[in-house]
Amino acid sequence: MQSVVEKKLAAGLSIASNAIIIILKLIAGVISGSISIISEAIHSLSDFFASMLTFFAVMKSSEPADKEHPFGHGRYEDMSGFIEGGLIIFAALFIIYESCKKLIFGYSMETESFLGIIVMAIAVVSNFFVSSYLFYVAKKTNSISLYADGEHLRTDIWSSLGVLIGLVIIKFTGIIILDPIIAIIVALFIFKAGFVISKATLNNLLDGSLPAEDLEKIENIIKDMRKEGILGYKSLKARSSGPEKLIEITLLFPKDMVIEDCHNICDKVENKICETLGICKISIHAEPKCEKCDSKNKNNTP
């Protein structure tokens, strides 16, 4: 319950900070005529929609399993992260489009105003603290949607910082063409972040396997439990569903071991995996090891 409260608080904080930053950037962009600031306002607007989506996903994913969703609602977080990645990519493409128009057709910009510089500095500091908190809660609760939202805001830090440096240079040099060039460079970094997020969450939505390092940790746990009586494993399947990791294992035991002992050992394996990987739903099937099993599964025995 405490983790759900923390996730809701983090998502709410992200919404509030994005709303304030959007207003400030729009005001500064309109007054100065800077395409890089207006582009940043658009980027922050995508952050805002992403934060709203994250809050919805956190609310839904925290609901218990029901008749319509017997495996829980964890997929809402994966869906949220995938859409957020798409929003980031869309924002990047729009910024590139607008910047190219300015490069081709030209535009005027008020370089005497410090408003844009001040707003960008506020955006950098604010997003740094909010994204740090989002990453902290995401790691603690294993929330993919909060992680995506934090990654979204982290791209805003670098893009705002790039625009800030550009505005300072323009202020002292008067080279206005730097404004759309900086916006394009920033957009490329934004696009990359969106692609990474979309790729990771799509893997979860398509029931892709857990990373190799997680599978290796599970295999090492099984190997360490050989002293308890485990002779090996027949299969290991693992995937993510929102904040949870869904794991299925078939363990091999001596054919004369009693069921109670097998059950106790399986409980120990489950506990060790949860301690190592966080929130997990684990299903373990125990099978007796025989000659037929040996010939078929010898390559899977750690």
C-alpha angles and dihedrals in degrees: 000000000000091000091053091053091050092050092050091048092050093048091048092050090052091053093050096047093047092050092054094045093049092056093048094048094048092051092047093044095051094046096047098034090226114158090199092057092045088048089052089051088054090048090051090048089058087048089054094051089045091052091051089050091048092052090052091047092049091050093050098041091054091061115103122247115280140180094280093042106033092167094052132251101282092121089072088073092050090049090049092051092049093051090046090055089052091050090052091051092048091050091050093050092048092051091051091049094051093044093051090052090054091049092050101040100025129222143203126255133190105235097177096074121096091191094094092049092050093048093049091051090051090049092052094051095042095048092046093059096039094047091047089055092047091052090048094053092040091055093044094049098029090236114168093190094053089047090052090048090050090049088049091055092044090059086052090056093056094041092049090047091051091050091046092054090045093051091051091051092047090048093059100032104033091221097145095178088073089072098071092035090057090046091055093049090050091048091056091057090047091051092052092052091050092050093051092050094046092048094051096047093043088057089057093046090053091049094251117177124265116264116285092249091059092049089049090053090053091048091050090052090053090047092051089052094060088098088062091058106274111140097190142293133276100201140001123195124173135169140157129251110183109298093348132083114216112209132182121188134175109205125197120224135176108281092234096053113115119246094243092058091048090050093050092050091049089053090053091050091050092050093049092049092050091049090052103039103026124226108024140163106208130190116189124187117196120213132179114247114236138161092271090052091048094054093047101041107026091116090057096054111105 
